[in-house]
Amino acid sequence: QDTDVAVVPAVEEAPRGFFESFRAAAGAAAAAFAARVALSLPRRQAKRQARAAGGAFAVQSSSAVSSSNSSFLGSSMAGSVTVADAPRTGCGASSMSMMFEKFSEKALKVVWNAQEESRRLGQSAVTTEMLLVGVIAENSGVAGKVMRKYNVTVRDARKSLDSIIGKGSGQVPSEIPFSPAAKKYLATSIKQAEKMSAKTIEPAHILLAIIQDKNEGAQKVLEDLKVDIEQLPIDILEEYGQKAGEEGKELVGVTAGKGAKASKNVAALEEFGKDLTKAAMEGMMDPLVGREEQIDRAIQILARRQKNNPVFIGEPGVGKTAIAEGLAMRIAQGDVPIYLEDKRIIELDLGMLLSGTKYRGEFEERLKNIMSEVQKSGNVILMIDEIHT
């Protein structure tokens, strides 16, 4: 019987020691690959963290200036700085790279000083106020010379910083990040340097960036230190030998400084209140029907020498606020006793009063300003809606 036979070629036996040599070569290759991965891992992690953090940044130097989001590695304050990739935000990777490449040793010391203030206060982030104190602590260059003109000391600056921010929880991260405002000012310092044709970013450029904003606590620090915020940019320009005055202010972009000063001249009552009497005179209110008894009772209470604060109590939507508006309409029409003829009813907006009060004592200060204006005017009746909340 015919049978198909498949012939399998014989396998040559591997020479003695072949597998041992193969294992050794494979082990060496694996070790080399692991070393390459280990070298590239920190950079990949930094990029991943930067992408996740939304563009937060910091500096890493021999003085351990850092953030929790990315790293900038340098052997010294004046050493080279490497920037980790960041997403495209208001402070993108290219801007950040240019910033720290051009930062002078003094400017990097400002950043380090600011992080030291954050650690001292036990805060979890570097704020604009801390950057300002960092500039003052550096006390060199143009910024230091201008601050000495106003007799500013680090001790006084820290005292003001402590009163505004206060002590934190004490849980300070090993790598302290910057607040969004602080990042913005560090980025703005680049533009200030470019406007002034400077080759490197100095503490003075950081200072100019800070004084642009009228809402930051850094303005409060400068006020506590008796620094003229309007004159400060002019002094800096004069030290740089550039033209001062209005053109100089426009050059460094501090026209907002006028707005900061002007905003303080705006009455607190106008900022945080609504004049119901004026609105009634301008015909901006609907007529009130069926609340004459409650309005008359409020008028009687207001006529008292003591305990003259009426409080309207009722379920939501029954028209408690409308009673105050009805009284304002009567005043506008002259249908009130003589002691109420010149009075103004101003509704206090508690939401506006509370908004933005992130610093200690700011809410109390606003209330004091309002009460001071009420006492000086002598003809204001404050109406507080939802006072129980």
KEMILO-912050 format. One record per residue (C-alpha): chain; z, y, x. Coordinates in nm, 4 decimals, always signed. Each point is the difference from the previous one (the first is absolute). Example, Ala and Ser with C-alpha at 12.3 -4.5 7.8 and 13.67 -1.06 7.14 Angstrom:
REM residues 2
+-----+----------+----------+----------+
| mol |       up |    north |     east |
+-----+----------+----------+----------+
|   A |  +0.7800 |  -0.4500 |  +1.2300 |
|   A |  -0.0660 |  +0.3440 |  +0.1370 |
+-----+----------+----------+----------+
***
This chain:
REM residues 389
+-----+----------+----------+----------+
| mol |       up |    north |     east |
+-----+----------+----------+----------+
|   A |  +0.0000 |  +0.0000 |  +0.0000 |
|   A |  -0.1041 |  +0.3340 |  +0.1304 |
|   A |  +0.2839 |  +0.2503 |  +0.0331 |
|   A |  -0.0128 |  +0.3669 |  +0.0856 |
|   A |  +0.2379 |  +0.0709 |  +0.2795 |
|   A |  +0.1096 |  +0.3517 |  +0.0882 |
|   A |  +0.0835 |  +0.0310 |  +0.3596 |
|   A |  +0.2806 |  +0.2475 |  +0.0748 |
|   A |  -0.0178 |  +0.1363 |  +0.3502 |
|   A |  +0.3053 |  -0.0575 |  +0.2047 |
|   A |  +0.2320 |  +0.2927 |  +0.0662 |
|   A |  +0.0668 |  +0.0737 |  +0.3557 |
|   A |  +0.3622 |  -0.0068 |  +0.0851 |
|   A |  +0.1285 |  +0.3394 |  +0.1017 |
|   A |  +0.0961 |  +0.0203 |  +0.3586 |
|   A |  +0.3663 |  -0.0169 |  +0.0858 |
|   A |  +0.1715 |  +0.3393 |  -0.0279 |
|   A |  -0.2670 |  +0.1523 |  -0.2251 |
|   A |  +0.2301 |  +0.0601 |  -0.3023 |
|   A |  +0.2753 |  +0.1439 |  +0.2166 |
|   A |  -0.2478 |  +0.2515 |  +0.1468 |
|   A |  -0.1325 |  +0.0855 |  -0.3469 |
|   A |  +0.3475 |  +0.0640 |  -0.1356 |
|   A |  +0.0802 |  +0.2263 |  +0.2933 |
|   A |  -0.3215 |  +0.2019 |  -0.0453 |
|   A |  +0.0572 |  +0.0312 |  -0.3758 |
|   A |  +0.3571 |  +0.1128 |  +0.0566 |
|   A |  -0.1132 |  +0.2677 |  +0.2447 |
|   A |  -0.2647 |  +0.1258 |  -0.2436 |
|   A |  +0.2525 |  +0.0109 |  -0.2848 |
|   A |  +0.2453 |  +0.1934 |  +0.2148 |
|   A |  -0.2681 |  +0.2544 |  +0.0945 |
|   A |  -0.0975 |  +0.0433 |  -0.3656 |
|   A |  +0.3632 |  +0.0451 |  -0.1041 |
|   A |  +0.0451 |  +0.2651 |  +0.2668 |
|   A |  -0.3032 |  +0.1925 |  -0.1271 |
|   A |  +0.1289 |  -0.0173 |  -0.3584 |
|   A |  +0.3435 |  +0.1173 |  +0.1105 |
|   A |  -0.1498 |  +0.2985 |  +0.1778 |
|   A |  -0.2043 |  +0.1071 |  -0.3014 |
|   A |  +0.2691 |  -0.0669 |  -0.2606 |
|   A |  +0.2010 |  +0.3245 |  +0.0414 |
|   A |  -0.3111 |  +0.2108 |  -0.0420 |
|   A |  -0.1042 |  -0.1926 |  -0.3102 |
|   A |  +0.3489 |  +0.0331 |  -0.1439 |
|   A |  -0.0007 |  +0.3731 |  +0.0681 |
|   A |  -0.3341 |  +0.0382 |  -0.1757 |
|   A |  +0.1202 |  -0.2077 |  -0.2942 |
|   A |  +0.3195 |  +0.2045 |  -0.0270 |
|   A |  -0.1905 |  +0.3270 |  +0.0216 |
|   A |  -0.2336 |  -0.1085 |  -0.2785 |
|   A |  +0.2920 |  -0.1053 |  -0.2173 |
|   A |  +0.2015 |  +0.3126 |  +0.0681 |
|   A |  -0.2635 |  +0.2444 |  -0.1155 |
|   A |  -0.0477 |  +0.1816 |  +0.3250 |
|   A |  +0.3575 |  +0.0595 |  +0.1143 |
|   A |  +0.0257 |  +0.0573 |  +0.3692 |
|   A |  +0.2327 |  +0.0696 |  +0.2887 |
|   A |  +0.0299 |  +0.0035 |  +0.3765 |
|   A |  +0.1326 |  -0.2684 |  +0.2321 |
|   A |  +0.1012 |  +0.1105 |  +0.3467 |
|   A |  +0.2650 |  -0.0623 |  +0.2592 |
|   A |  +0.2346 |  +0.1935 |  -0.2275 |
|   A |  -0.0657 |  -0.2386 |  -0.2901 |
|   A |  -0.1659 |  +0.2380 |  -0.2431 |
|   A |  -0.1453 |  -0.2305 |  -0.2617 |
|   A |  -0.0658 |  -0.0828 |  -0.3623 |
|   A |  +0.0040 |  -0.3095 |  -0.2151 |
|   A |  -0.3706 |  +0.0087 |  -0.0641 |
|   A |  -0.1892 |  +0.0190 |  +0.3260 |
|   A |  +0.0619 |  +0.0541 |  +0.3684 |
|   A |  -0.1140 |  +0.2380 |  +0.2684 |
|   A |  +0.0651 |  -0.1481 |  +0.3425 |
|   A |  +0.0488 |  +0.2231 |  +0.3015 |
|   A |  +0.1812 |  -0.0427 |  +0.3276 |
|   A |  +0.1417 |  +0.3529 |  -0.0112 |
|   A |  +0.0101 |  +0.3089 |  -0.2161 |
|   A |  -0.3132 |  +0.1268 |  +0.1681 |
|   A |  -0.1568 |  -0.3446 |  +0.0205 |
|   A |  -0.2957 |  -0.1392 |  -0.1849 |
|   A |  +0.0366 |  -0.0545 |  -0.3733 |
|   A |  -0.1692 |  -0.2792 |  -0.1946 |
|   A |  -0.0527 |  +0.0405 |  -0.3734 |
|   A |  -0.0097 |  -0.2914 |  -0.2406 |
|   A |  -0.2696 |  +0.0033 |  -0.2626 |
|   A |  +0.1024 |  +0.1542 |  -0.3316 |
|   A |  -0.1666 |  +0.0276 |  -0.3400 |
|   A |  -0.1971 |  +0.3061 |  -0.0959 |
|   A |  +0.2577 |  +0.2370 |  -0.1366 |
|   A |  +0.0790 |  +0.3655 |  +0.0493 |
|   A |  +0.1098 |  -0.0894 |  +0.3508 |
|   A |  -0.2613 |  -0.2483 |  +0.1096 |
|   A |  -0.0289 |  -0.2053 |  +0.3142 |
|   A |  -0.2298 |  +0.2464 |  +0.1778 |
|   A |  +0.2318 |  +0.2939 |  -0.0678 |
|   A |  +0.3034 |  -0.1965 |  +0.1102 |
|   A |  -0.1737 |  -0.1132 |  +0.3166 |
|   A |  -0.1035 |  +0.3530 |  +0.0886 |
|   A |  +0.3466 |  +0.1281 |  -0.0816 |
|   A |  +0.1930 |  -0.2192 |  +0.2378 |
|   A |  -0.2635 |  +0.0069 |  +0.2691 |
|   A |  +0.0369 |  +0.3781 |  +0.0083 |
|   A |  +0.3775 |  +0.0151 |  -0.0442 |
|   A |  +0.1677 |  +0.1534 |  +0.3009 |
|   A |  +0.3180 |  -0.1429 |  +0.1463 |
|   A |  +0.1975 |  +0.2773 |  -0.1699 |
|   A |  -0.1554 |  -0.0751 |  -0.3392 |
|   A |  +0.0805 |  -0.3701 |  +0.0359 |
|   A |  +0.3560 |  +0.0989 |  +0.0880 |
|   A |  +0.0169 |  +0.1943 |  -0.3280 |
|   A |  -0.0876 |  -0.3173 |  -0.1901 |
|   A |  +0.2599 |  -0.1961 |  +0.1927 |
|   A |  +0.2637 |  +0.2681 |  -0.0684 |
|   A |  -0.0810 |  -0.0169 |  -0.3712 |
|   A |  +0.0546 |  -0.3744 |  -0.0093 |
|   A |  +0.3290 |  +0.0430 |  +0.1827 |
|   A |  +0.1107 |  +0.2424 |  -0.2739 |
|   A |  -0.0902 |  -0.2615 |  -0.2598 |
|   A |  +0.2138 |  -0.2568 |  +0.1804 |
|   A |  +0.2873 |  +0.2465 |  +0.0367 |
|   A |  +0.0054 |  +0.0678 |  -0.3742 |
|   A |  -0.0491 |  -0.3633 |  -0.0950 |
|   A |  -0.3237 |  +0.0752 |  -0.1872 |
|   A |  -0.2823 |  -0.2490 |  -0.0467 |
|   A |  -0.2911 |  +0.2383 |  +0.0718 |
|   A |  -0.0911 |  +0.3030 |  +0.2102 |
|   A |  -0.0323 |  +0.3087 |  -0.2198 |
|   A |  -0.1568 |  +0.3402 |  +0.0570 |
|   A |  +0.3415 |  +0.1560 |  +0.0582 |
|   A |  +0.0612 |  -0.2473 |  +0.2800 |
|   A |  -0.3345 |  +0.0897 |  +0.1577 |
|   A |  +0.1070 |  +0.3648 |  -0.0038 |
|   A |  +0.3308 |  -0.0828 |  +0.1664 |
|   A |  -0.1999 |  -0.2073 |  +0.2487 |
|   A |  -0.2024 |  +0.3103 |  +0.0913 |
|   A |  +0.3184 |  +0.2034 |  +0.0427 |
|   A |  +0.1640 |  -0.2735 |  +0.2086 |
|   A |  -0.2999 |  -0.0120 |  +0.2353 |
|   A |  +0.0623 |  +0.3719 |  +0.0697 |
|   A |  -0.2963 |  +0.0455 |  +0.2322 |
|   A |  -0.3392 |  +0.1623 |  +0.0002 |
|   A |  -0.1072 |  +0.2612 |  -0.2525 |
|   A |  +0.2001 |  -0.1504 |  -0.2868 |
|   A |  +0.3190 |  -0.0011 |  +0.2049 |
|   A |  -0.0524 |  +0.3581 |  +0.1152 |
|   A |  -0.0584 |  +0.1250 |  -0.3549 |
|   A |  +0.3048 |  -0.1851 |  -0.1330 |
|   A |  +0.2157 |  +0.1493 |  +0.2742 |
|   A |  -0.1146 |  +0.3415 |  -0.1181 |
|   A |  +0.1789 |  -0.0706 |  -0.3288 |
|   A |  +0.3052 |  -0.1391 |  +0.1855 |
|   A |  -0.0592 |  -0.3431 |  -0.1516 |
|   A |  +0.2073 |  -0.2838 |  +0.1441 |
|   A |  -0.0208 |  -0.3757 |  -0.0481 |
|   A |  +0.3602 |  -0.0022 |  -0.1186 |
|   A |  -0.0712 |  +0.2450 |  -0.2825 |
|   A |  -0.3202 |  -0.1835 |  -0.0919 |
|   A |  +0.1825 |  -0.3326 |  -0.0257 |
|   A |  +0.2738 |  +0.1608 |  -0.2072 |
|   A |  -0.2619 |  +0.1261 |  -0.2460 |
|   A |  -0.1751 |  -0.3378 |  +0.0014 |
|   A |  +0.3276 |  -0.1776 |  -0.0781 |
|   A |  +0.0727 |  +0.2307 |  -0.2938 |
|   A |  -0.3485 |  -0.0423 |  -0.1480 |
|   A |  -0.0592 |  -0.3720 |  +0.0473 |
|   A |  +0.3468 |  -0.1395 |  +0.0645 |
|   A |  +0.0954 |  -0.3434 |  +0.1206 |
|   A |  -0.2086 |  -0.2953 |  -0.1111 |
|   A |  +0.0979 |  -0.3556 |  -0.0774 |
|   A |  +0.0233 |  -0.0808 |  +0.3691 |
|   A |  -0.2506 |  -0.2829 |  -0.0353 |
|   A |  -0.2517 |  +0.1312 |  +0.2516 |
|   A |  -0.2994 |  -0.2267 |  +0.0668 |
|   A |  -0.0674 |  -0.0916 |  +0.3595 |
|   A |  -0.3386 |  +0.1708 |  -0.0309 |
|   A |  +0.0374 |  +0.3246 |  -0.1964 |
|   A |  -0.3090 |  +0.1055 |  -0.2005 |
|   A |  -0.1089 |  +0.3549 |  -0.0776 |
|   A |  +0.0138 |  +0.1497 |  -0.3466 |
|   A |  -0.3382 |  +0.0891 |  -0.1572 |
|   A |  +0.0693 |  +0.3703 |  +0.0547 |
|   A |  +0.0889 |  -0.0522 |  +0.3660 |
|   A |  -0.3224 |  -0.1954 |  +0.0552 |
|   A |  -0.1952 |  +0.2775 |  -0.1670 |
|   A |  +0.1449 |  +0.2655 |  +0.2306 |
|   A |  -0.0629 |  -0.2048 |  +0.3111 |
|   A |  -0.3615 |  -0.0353 |  -0.1113 |
|   A |  -0.0221 |  +0.3710 |  -0.0840 |
|   A |  +0.1182 |  +0.0877 |  +0.3493 |
|   A |  -0.3378 |  -0.1269 |  +0.1236 |
|   A |  -0.1801 |  +0.2583 |  -0.2112 |
|   A |  +0.2321 |  +0.2736 |  +0.1232 |
|   A |  -0.0791 |  -0.0915 |  +0.3593 |
|   A |  -0.3738 |  +0.0003 |  -0.0744 |
|   A |  +0.0185 |  +0.3428 |  -0.1670 |
|   A |  +0.1778 |  +0.1388 |  +0.3031 |
|   A |  -0.2427 |  -0.1694 |  +0.2434 |
|   A |  +0.2826 |  -0.1963 |  +0.1596 |
|   A |  -0.0781 |  -0.3087 |  +0.2062 |
|   A |  +0.3282 |  -0.1764 |  -0.0765 |
|   A |  +0.2356 |  -0.0023 |  -0.2966 |
|   A |  +0.3234 |  +0.1800 |  +0.0824 |
|   A |  +0.3296 |  +0.0449 |  -0.1897 |
|   A |  -0.1189 |  +0.3441 |  -0.1129 |
|   A |  -0.2894 |  -0.1590 |  -0.1903 |
|   A |  +0.2414 |  -0.2344 |  -0.1771 |
|   A |  +0.2177 |  +0.3001 |  -0.0863 |
|   A |  -0.2979 |  +0.1893 |  -0.1429 |
|   A |  -0.0936 |  -0.3015 |  -0.2114 |
|   A |  +0.3529 |  -0.0221 |  -0.1395 |
|   A |  +0.0318 |  +0.3635 |  -0.1065 |
|   A |  -0.3177 |  -0.0181 |  -0.2091 |
|   A |  +0.1756 |  -0.1846 |  -0.2823 |
|   A |  +0.2299 |  +0.2034 |  -0.2239 |
|   A |  +0.1691 |  -0.2947 |  -0.1719 |
|   A |  +0.1401 |  -0.1966 |  +0.2919 |
|   A |  +0.3631 |  -0.0021 |  +0.1084 |
|   A |  -0.1120 |  +0.1201 |  +0.3419 |
|   A |  -0.0360 |  +0.3436 |  -0.1571 |
|   A |  +0.3674 |  -0.0182 |  -0.0938 |
|   A |  +0.0955 |  -0.0850 |  +0.3557 |
|   A |  -0.1909 |  +0.3037 |  +0.1281 |
|   A |  +0.1670 |  +0.2218 |  -0.2577 |
|   A |  +0.3442 |  -0.1279 |  +0.1001 |
|   A |  -0.0880 |  +0.0833 |  +0.3600 |
|   A |  -0.1003 |  +0.3562 |  -0.1007 |
|   A |  -0.3598 |  -0.0501 |  +0.1118 |
|   A |  -0.2608 |  +0.2332 |  -0.1506 |
|   A |  -0.2569 |  -0.2470 |  -0.1337 |
|   A |  -0.2583 |  +0.2766 |  -0.0471 |
|   A |  +0.0394 |  +0.1242 |  +0.3575 |
|   A |  +0.0301 |  -0.3403 |  +0.1664 |
|   A |  -0.3760 |  -0.0836 |  +0.0142 |
|   A |  -0.0729 |  +0.3478 |  +0.1329 |
|   A |  +0.2551 |  -0.0474 |  +0.2772 |
|   A |  -0.1598 |  -0.3320 |  +0.0931 |
|   A |  -0.3476 |  +0.1549 |  +0.0125 |
|   A |  +0.1218 |  +0.2847 |  +0.2180 |
|   A |  +0.1511 |  -0.2477 |  +0.2446 |
|   A |  -0.3376 |  -0.1748 |  +0.0164 |
|   A |  -0.1635 |  +0.3377 |  +0.0636 |
|   A |  -0.2037 |  -0.0087 |  -0.3206 |
|   A |  -0.0472 |  +0.2710 |  -0.2602 |
|   A |  +0.2869 |  +0.0268 |  -0.2442 |
|   A |  +0.0141 |  +0.1665 |  -0.3399 |
|   A |  -0.1798 |  -0.1099 |  -0.3153 |
|   A |  -0.2958 |  -0.1445 |  +0.1914 |
|   A |  +0.2381 |  -0.1959 |  +0.2167 |
|   A |  +0.1780 |  -0.1410 |  -0.3037 |
|   A |  -0.3323 |  -0.1102 |  -0.1391 |
|   A |  -0.0867 |  -0.1556 |  +0.3357 |
|   A |  +0.3015 |  -0.2299 |  -0.0048 |
|   A |  -0.0212 |  -0.0568 |  -0.3735 |
|   A |  +0.3415 |  +0.1308 |  -0.0984 |
|   A |  -0.1061 |  +0.2161 |  -0.2922 |
|   A |  +0.2197 |  -0.2292 |  -0.2099 |
|   A |  +0.2944 |  +0.1680 |  +0.1664 |
|   A |  -0.0513 |  +0.2983 |  -0.2255 |
|   A |  +0.0022 |  -0.2274 |  -0.2966 |
|   A |  +0.3271 |  -0.1486 |  +0.1172 |
|   A |  +0.1650 |  +0.3371 |  +0.0123 |
|   A |  -0.1571 |  +0.1161 |  -0.3227 |
|   A |  +0.1108 |  -0.3116 |  -0.1844 |
|   A |  +0.3610 |  +0.0864 |  +0.0739 |
|   A |  -0.0481 |  +0.3388 |  -0.1632 |
|   A |  -0.1027 |  -0.1711 |  -0.3233 |
|   A |  +0.2981 |  +0.0021 |  -0.2368 |
|   A |  +0.1667 |  -0.3361 |  -0.0433 |
|   A |  +0.0005 |  +0.0556 |  -0.3770 |
|   A |  -0.3770 |  +0.0416 |  +0.0030 |
|   A |  -0.0439 |  -0.3075 |  +0.2169 |
|   A |  +0.2303 |  -0.2350 |  -0.1909 |
|   A |  +0.0088 |  +0.1515 |  -0.3470 |
|   A |  -0.2138 |  +0.0955 |  -0.2990 |
|   A |  +0.0542 |  +0.3340 |  -0.1742 |
|   A |  +0.0090 |  -0.0905 |  -0.3713 |
|   A |  +0.0405 |  +0.3631 |  -0.1074 |
|   A |  -0.3147 |  +0.1022 |  +0.1862 |
|   A |  -0.1900 |  -0.2948 |  -0.1464 |
|   A |  +0.1112 |  +0.1059 |  -0.3503 |
|   A |  -0.1145 |  +0.3588 |  +0.0605 |
|   A |  -0.3404 |  -0.1285 |  +0.1079 |
|   A |  -0.0340 |  -0.2072 |  -0.3181 |
|   A |  +0.0133 |  -0.3336 |  +0.1788 |
|   A |  +0.2565 |  -0.1538 |  -0.2385 |
|   A |  -0.0306 |  -0.1343 |  -0.3518 |
|   A |  +0.2309 |  +0.1466 |  -0.2672 |
|   A |  +0.3250 |  -0.1889 |  -0.0689 |
|   A |  +0.0853 |  -0.0860 |  -0.3611 |
|   A |  +0.3277 |  -0.1323 |  -0.1424 |
|   A |  +0.2300 |  +0.0625 |  +0.2967 |
|   A |  +0.1340 |  +0.3463 |  -0.0869 |
|   A |  +0.3566 |  -0.1283 |  -0.0391 |
|   A |  +0.0049 |  -0.1583 |  +0.3466 |
|   A |  -0.1550 |  +0.3091 |  +0.1593 |
|   A |  +0.2602 |  +0.2269 |  -0.1659 |
|   A |  +0.2770 |  -0.2279 |  +0.1254 |
|   A |  -0.1391 |  +0.0155 |  +0.3543 |
|   A |  -0.0075 |  +0.3808 |  -0.0208 |
|   A |  +0.3666 |  +0.0030 |  -0.1050 |
|   A |  +0.1018 |  -0.2234 |  +0.2907 |
|   A |  -0.1937 |  +0.2138 |  +0.2499 |
|   A |  +0.1930 |  +0.3044 |  -0.1260 |
|   A |  +0.3331 |  -0.1431 |  +0.1136 |
|   A |  +0.1777 |  +0.1283 |  +0.3085 |
|   A |  +0.1064 |  -0.3526 |  +0.0986 |
|   A |  -0.1355 |  -0.3455 |  -0.0772 |
|   A |  -0.3350 |  +0.1546 |  -0.0792 |
|   A |  -0.2254 |  -0.2944 |  +0.0910 |
|   A |  -0.1581 |  -0.1630 |  -0.3072 |
|   A |  -0.0968 |  -0.3680 |  +0.0289 |
|   A |  -0.2481 |  -0.1540 |  -0.2455 |
|   A |  +0.0757 |  -0.3656 |  -0.0739 |
|   A |  -0.2283 |  -0.2313 |  -0.1932 |
|   A |  -0.2326 |  -0.2967 |  +0.0064 |
|   A |  -0.3229 |  +0.0220 |  +0.2007 |
|   A |  -0.2748 |  +0.1863 |  -0.1831 |
|   A |  +0.2134 |  +0.1874 |  -0.2556 |
|   A |  -0.0854 |  +0.3392 |  +0.1514 |
|   A |  +0.2802 |  +0.0950 |  +0.2385 |
|   A |  -0.2364 |  +0.1703 |  +0.2451 |
|   A |  -0.1739 |  +0.1721 |  -0.2900 |
|   A |  +0.3261 |  +0.1823 |  -0.0852 |
|   A |  +0.0006 |  +0.1659 |  +0.3433 |
|   A |  -0.3670 |  +0.0876 |  -0.0445 |
|   A |  +0.0790 |  +0.1423 |  -0.3439 |
|   A |  +0.2693 |  +0.2214 |  +0.1518 |
|   A |  -0.2500 |  +0.1191 |  +0.2613 |
|   A |  -0.2418 |  +0.0894 |  -0.2795 |
|   A |  +0.2707 |  +0.2022 |  -0.1755 |
|   A |  +0.0710 |  +0.1902 |  +0.3221 |
|   A |  -0.3723 |  +0.0684 |  +0.0414 |
|   A |  -0.0154 |  +0.1304 |  -0.3593 |
|   A |  +0.3179 |  +0.2090 |  +0.0399 |
|   A |  +0.1754 |  -0.1932 |  -0.2781 |
|   A |  +0.3275 |  -0.0451 |  +0.1905 |
|   A |  +0.3246 |  +0.1948 |  +0.0492 |
|   A |  -0.0044 |  +0.2828 |  +0.2521 |
|   A |  +0.1712 |  -0.2041 |  +0.2720 |
|   A |  -0.2957 |  -0.2421 |  +0.0033 |
|   A |  -0.2859 |  +0.2505 |  -0.0191 |
|   A |  -0.0729 |  +0.0087 |  +0.3744 |
|   A |  +0.0824 |  -0.3628 |  +0.0738 |
|   A |  -0.2432 |  -0.2566 |  +0.1433 |
|   A |  +0.0284 |  -0.3689 |  -0.0792 |
|   A |  -0.1184 |  -0.2048 |  +0.2963 |
|   A |  -0.0380 |  -0.3766 |  -0.0255 |
|   A |  +0.1062 |  -0.1658 |  +0.3237 |
|   A |  -0.2270 |  -0.2835 |  +0.1122 |
|   A |  +0.2378 |  -0.2574 |  +0.1462 |
|   A |  -0.2867 |  -0.2222 |  +0.1117 |
|   A |  -0.1478 |  +0.2821 |  +0.2068 |
|   A |  +0.3463 |  +0.0908 |  +0.1248 |
|   A |  +0.0609 |  -0.3518 |  +0.1287 |
|   A |  -0.3454 |  -0.0664 |  +0.1401 |
|   A |  -0.0301 |  +0.0129 |  +0.3766 |
|   A |  +0.3757 |  +0.0214 |  +0.0601 |
|   A |  +0.0020 |  -0.2582 |  +0.2780 |
|   A |  +0.2396 |  +0.1915 |  +0.2234 |
|   A |  +0.3735 |  +0.0235 |  -0.0366 |
|   A |  +0.1152 |  +0.3025 |  -0.2012 |
|   A |  -0.3502 |  +0.1114 |  -0.1001 |
|   A |  +0.0601 |  -0.0576 |  -0.3729 |
|   A |  +0.3307 |  +0.1903 |  +0.0154 |
|   A |  -0.1699 |  +0.2835 |  +0.1868 |
|   A |  -0.2635 |  +0.0312 |  -0.2720 |
|   A |  +0.2693 |  +0.0109 |  -0.2683 |
|   A |  +0.1877 |  +0.2689 |  +0.1909 |
|   A |  -0.3154 |  +0.2098 |  +0.0274 |
|   A |  -0.0621 |  -0.0337 |  -0.3730 |
|   A |  +0.3575 |  +0.0948 |  -0.0919 |
|   A |  -0.0139 |  +0.2944 |  +0.2390 |
|   A |  -0.3172 |  +0.1295 |  -0.1665 |
|   A |  +0.1494 |  -0.0484 |  -0.3472 |
|   A |  +0.3086 |  +0.1994 |  +0.0954 |
|   A |  -0.2044 |  +0.2781 |  +0.1596 |
|   A |  -0.2373 |  +0.0337 |  -0.2948 |
|   A |  +0.2758 |  +0.0118 |  -0.2613 |
|   A |  -0.2390 |  -0.0731 |  -0.2871 |
|   A |  -0.0890 |  -0.3678 |  +0.0450 |
|   A |  +0.1056 |  -0.2853 |  -0.2272 |
|   A |  -0.0672 |  -0.3367 |  +0.1610 |
|   A |  -0.1148 |  -0.2870 |  -0.2206 |
|   A |  +0.0402 |  -0.3492 |  +0.1494 |
|   A |  -0.1875 |  -0.2676 |  -0.1915 |
|   A |  +0.1314 |  -0.3578 |  +0.0056 |
|   A |  +0.3176 |  +0.1147 |  +0.1751 |
|   A |  +0.1667 |  -0.3371 |  -0.0594 |
|   A |  -0.2438 |  -0.1692 |  +0.2387 |
+-----+----------+----------+----------+
***
